[in-house]
């Protein structure tokens, strides 16, 4: 880099930072309005706040519909995360080891749930699960959410496997370790950050999803996002903003965990984060 190009480079970096800050502000600031409104003491959403109160968080804790919705979301999210993590990890291991014609096409097919519009996924899932009697059930919803979350696990685990030294499994095999033992004691500890990151993304996907839930659940199987949607349609209550604030906090916490795991994975591979 010459002295003549240095100012231009600094100007370009400053412009890039400015544009990035404006884009982040455009995306984040509307969400931050939700947080103070969730502490309002009034029943109407207005700014400035008439007063500060935790009444809407208390209502969330003591309200039976909200408690049931939270319980359903945790059940569905847990089942979907376990299934998605197992399927996504196995698919990533298979694709990493095998070389065959059409591998890229198969990879694209496996991650297609990330691309297909949720309305199409919801409608197709409804007609597929209807003859099986799995509509209006948490199990049916969890299976569909697992299909939506598995591509995230597949991508994160595949990225982790790309940095795995292939000589390590071969060394374990040369010492007499069978494939199951090699996976449990050698491969899994090394790819654990990618597996956990994918599992967290799968859980977030399930916990925030509402379109499929509207197709596959009845009044007794309402999840938290569907309860929020129904509340916005029927009666806008500050309780919805209290739930939204908690969901924002959970999402930030999970994303921070994912970033921590990513940096830890890079350190294990000897790469500076």
C-alpha positions as CSV (number, residue, x, y, z in Angstrom):
1,X,0.0,0.0,0.0
2,X,1.5,3.4,-1.0
3,X,1.1,6.7,0.8
4,X,-1.1,8.0,-2.0
5,X,-3.7,5.2,-1.5
6,X,-3.7,5.3,2.3
7,X,-6.2,8.1,2.8
8,X,-8.6,6.5,0.3
9,X,-8.3,3.2,2.1
10,X,-9.1,4.9,5.4
11,X,-12.0,6.7,3.9
12,X,-13.4,3.5,2.4
13,X,-13.1,1.7,5.8
14,X,-14.8,4.6,7.5
15,X,-17.6,4.6,4.9
16,X,-18.0,0.9,5.4
17,X,-18.3,1.2,9.2
18,X,-20.8,4.1,8.7
19,X,-23.0,2.1,6.4
20,X,-22.8,-1.0,8.6
21,X,-23.8,1.1,11.7
22,X,-26.8,2.6,9.8
23,X,-28.0,-0.9,8.7
24,X,-27.6,-2.3,12.2
25,X,-29.5,0.7,13.6
26,X,-32.3,0.3,11.1
27,X,-32.6,-3.4,12.1
28,X,-32.1,-3.2,15.8
29,X,-33.7,0.1,17.0
30,X,-37.3,-0.9,16.3
31,X,-36.7,-3.9,18.5
32,X,-35.3,-1.8,21.3
33,X,-38.6,0.2,21.4
34,X,-40.3,-3.0,22.6
35,X,-38.1,-3.3,25.7
36,X,-39.2,-0.1,27.5
37,X,-42.9,-0.5,26.4
38,X,-42.9,-3.9,28.2
39,X,-42.4,-2.1,31.5
40,X,-45.3,0.3,31.1
41,X,-47.8,0.6,34.0
42,X,-50.6,1.5,31.6
43,X,-52.8,-0.8,29.5
44,X,-52.2,1.3,26.3
45,X,-48.9,1.2,24.4
46,X,-47.8,4.9,24.5
47,X,-44.5,6.7,24.8
48,X,-43.4,8.3,27.1
49,X,-44.4,5.7,29.6
50,X,-47.1,6.7,32.2
51,X,-45.1,4.7,34.8
52,X,-42.7,1.9,35.4
53,X,-44.2,-1.5,36.3
54,X,-43.5,-5.3,36.2
55,X,-47.2,-6.1,36.1
56,X,-47.1,-7.6,32.6
57,X,-44.2,-9.9,33.5
58,X,-46.2,-11.0,36.6
59,X,-49.2,-11.6,34.4
60,X,-47.0,-13.7,32.1
61,X,-45.9,-15.9,35.1
62,X,-49.4,-16.3,36.5
63,X,-51.4,-16.6,33.3
64,X,-52.4,-20.2,32.4
65,X,-52.5,-19.7,28.6
66,X,-49.0,-18.2,28.6
67,X,-47.7,-20.8,30.8
68,X,-49.2,-23.6,28.6
69,X,-47.7,-21.9,25.5
70,X,-44.3,-21.7,27.1
71,X,-44.4,-25.3,28.2
72,X,-45.4,-26.4,24.6
73,X,-42.6,-24.4,23.1
74,X,-40.0,-25.9,25.4
75,X,-41.3,-29.5,24.7
76,X,-41.4,-29.0,20.9
77,X,-38.1,-27.1,20.9
78,X,-36.4,-29.8,22.9
79,X,-37.6,-32.7,20.8
80,X,-36.9,-30.9,17.6
81,X,-33.4,-30.0,18.7
82,X,-32.5,-33.5,19.6
83,X,-33.8,-35.0,16.4
84,X,-32.3,-32.2,14.2
85,X,-28.9,-32.5,15.9
86,X,-28.7,-36.3,15.4
87,X,-29.9,-36.2,11.8
88,X,-27.8,-33.2,10.9
89,X,-24.6,-34.5,12.5
90,X,-25.0,-37.9,10.8
91,X,-25.6,-36.3,7.4
92,X,-22.6,-34.1,7.8
93,X,-20.4,-37.0,8.7
94,X,-21.7,-39.1,5.8
95,X,-21.1,-36.2,3.3
96,X,-17.7,-35.4,4.7
97,X,-16.5,-39.0,4.3
98,X,-18.1,-40.0,1.0
99,X,-17.2,-38.8,-2.5
100,X,-19.8,-39.5,-5.2
101,X,-21.4,-37.9,-8.2
102,X,-24.3,-35.6,-7.2
103,X,-22.9,-34.8,-3.7
104,X,-23.5,-31.1,-4.2
105,X,-27.0,-31.8,-5.4
106,X,-27.7,-33.9,-2.3
107,X,-26.3,-31.2,-0.1
108,X,-28.6,-28.7,-1.7
109,X,-31.6,-31.0,-1.2
110,X,-30.8,-31.4,2.5
111,X,-30.6,-27.7,3.1
112,X,-33.6,-26.9,1.0
113,X,-35.9,-26.4,4.1
114,X,-33.9,-23.2,4.7
115,X,-34.9,-21.9,1.3
116,X,-38.4,-23.1,0.7
117,X,-41.1,-20.6,2.0
118,X,-42.5,-21.6,5.3
119,X,-46.1,-21.4,4.0
120,X,-45.3,-24.2,1.5
121,X,-43.6,-26.3,4.2
122,X,-46.5,-25.8,6.5
123,X,-49.1,-26.7,3.9
124,X,-47.2,-29.8,2.7
125,X,-46.5,-30.9,6.3
126,X,-50.2,-30.6,7.1
127,X,-51.3,-32.9,4.2
128,X,-48.5,-35.3,4.9
129,X,-49.2,-35.6,8.6
130,X,-53.0,-35.6,8.4
131,X,-53.4,-39.3,7.4
132,X,-50.9,-40.2,10.2
133,X,-53.0,-38.5,12.8
134,X,-50.1,-36.2,13.8
135,X,-51.9,-32.9,13.2
136,X,-53.0,-31.0,16.3
137,X,-50.2,-32.7,18.2
138,X,-46.9,-31.5,19.6
139,X,-45.1,-34.5,18.2
140,X,-46.1,-33.7,14.6
141,X,-45.0,-30.0,15.1
142,X,-41.7,-31.2,16.6
143,X,-40.9,-33.4,13.7
144,X,-41.5,-30.6,11.2
145,X,-39.4,-28.2,13.3
146,X,-36.6,-30.8,13.4
147,X,-36.7,-30.9,9.5
148,X,-36.4,-27.1,9.6
149,X,-33.5,-27.1,12.1
150,X,-31.5,-30.0,10.7
151,X,-29.9,-27.9,7.9
152,X,-28.4,-25.6,10.4
153,X,-26.8,-28.5,12.2
154,X,-25.6,-29.9,8.9
155,X,-24.0,-26.7,7.8
156,X,-22.2,-25.9,11.2
157,X,-21.0,-29.5,11.6
158,X,-19.8,-29.7,8.0
159,X,-17.9,-26.4,8.5
160,X,-16.3,-27.9,11.6
161,X,-15.4,-31.2,9.9
162,X,-13.7,-29.3,7.1
163,X,-11.0,-28.3,9.6
164,X,-10.6,-31.7,11.1
165,X,-7.3,-33.4,10.6
166,X,-8.2,-36.7,8.7
167,X,-5.1,-38.4,10.1
168,X,-6.6,-38.4,13.6
169,X,-9.4,-41.0,12.9
170,X,-6.9,-43.1,10.9
171,X,-4.5,-43.0,13.8
172,X,-7.2,-44.1,16.2
173,X,-8.1,-47.0,13.8
174,X,-4.5,-48.1,13.5
175,X,-4.4,-48.4,17.3
176,X,-7.3,-50.8,17.3
177,X,-10.2,-48.4,18.0
178,X,-13.5,-49.4,16.3
179,X,-15.5,-46.7,14.4
180,X,-18.0,-46.1,17.2
181,X,-15.2,-45.6,19.8
182,X,-13.3,-43.4,17.4
183,X,-16.3,-41.2,16.9
184,X,-17.1,-41.0,20.6
185,X,-13.5,-40.3,21.8
186,X,-11.8,-38.6,18.9
187,X,-14.2,-37.0,16.4
188,X,-17.1,-35.9,18.6
189,X,-14.9,-33.9,21.1
190,X,-13.3,-32.0,18.2
191,X,-16.6,-31.2,16.4
192,X,-18.5,-30.6,19.6
193,X,-18.5,-26.7,19.1
194,X,-20.1,-27.1,15.7
195,X,-22.7,-29.7,17.0
196,X,-23.6,-27.4,19.9
197,X,-23.8,-24.4,17.7
198,X,-26.1,-26.2,15.2
199,X,-28.3,-27.4,18.1
200,X,-28.7,-23.9,19.4
201,X,-29.7,-22.7,15.9
202,X,-32.2,-25.5,15.6
203,X,-33.7,-24.6,19.0
204,X,-34.0,-21.0,18.1
205,X,-35.6,-21.9,14.8
206,X,-38.2,-24.1,16.6
207,X,-38.8,-21.7,19.4
208,X,-39.5,-18.7,17.1
209,X,-41.5,-20.4,14.4
210,X,-45.2,-19.5,14.0
211,X,-46.3,-20.3,10.4
212,X,-46.0,-24.1,10.7
213,X,-47.5,-23.9,14.2
214,X,-50.6,-22.2,12.9
215,X,-51.2,-25.1,10.5
216,X,-50.4,-28.0,12.7
217,X,-51.6,-27.1,16.2
218,X,-54.9,-26.6,17.9
219,X,-56.0,-24.5,20.8
220,X,-54.4,-26.9,23.3
221,X,-51.0,-27.1,21.5
222,X,-50.4,-23.4,21.1
223,X,-46.7,-22.4,21.2
224,X,-45.4,-19.1,22.5
225,X,-45.1,-17.5,19.0
226,X,-48.6,-18.6,18.1
227,X,-50.0,-17.3,21.4
228,X,-48.3,-13.9,20.7
229,X,-49.8,-13.9,17.1
230,X,-53.3,-14.6,18.4
231,X,-52.9,-11.9,21.0
232,X,-51.9,-9.4,18.4
233,X,-54.9,-10.3,16.3
234,X,-57.5,-10.3,19.1
235,X,-56.2,-7.8,21.7
236,X,-52.8,-6.0,21.8
237,X,-51.7,-6.4,25.4
238,X,-48.3,-5.3,26.9
239,X,-47.9,-8.9,28.0
240,X,-47.0,-9.6,24.4
241,X,-44.2,-7.1,24.6
242,X,-43.0,-8.7,27.9
243,X,-42.8,-12.0,26.1
244,X,-41.0,-10.4,23.1
245,X,-38.5,-8.8,25.4
246,X,-37.7,-12.2,27.0
247,X,-37.4,-13.8,23.6
248,X,-34.9,-11.1,22.5
249,X,-32.9,-11.7,25.7
250,X,-32.9,-15.5,25.0
251,X,-31.9,-14.9,21.4
252,X,-29.0,-12.6,22.4
253,X,-27.8,-15.1,25.0
254,X,-27.9,-18.0,22.5
255,X,-26.1,-16.1,19.8
256,X,-23.4,-15.0,22.3
257,X,-23.0,-18.7,23.1
258,X,-22.7,-19.6,19.4
259,X,-20.0,-16.9,19.0
260,X,-18.1,-18.1,22.0
261,X,-18.2,-21.7,20.6
262,X,-17.0,-20.4,17.2
263,X,-14.0,-18.7,18.8
264,X,-13.3,-21.7,20.9
265,X,-13.4,-23.9,17.8
266,X,-11.0,-21.6,16.0
267,X,-8.6,-21.6,19.0
268,X,-8.6,-25.4,19.0
269,X,-7.7,-25.4,15.3
270,X,-4.9,-22.9,16.0
271,X,-6.6,-20.0,14.2
272,X,-6.8,-16.5,15.7
273,X,-10.4,-15.3,16.0
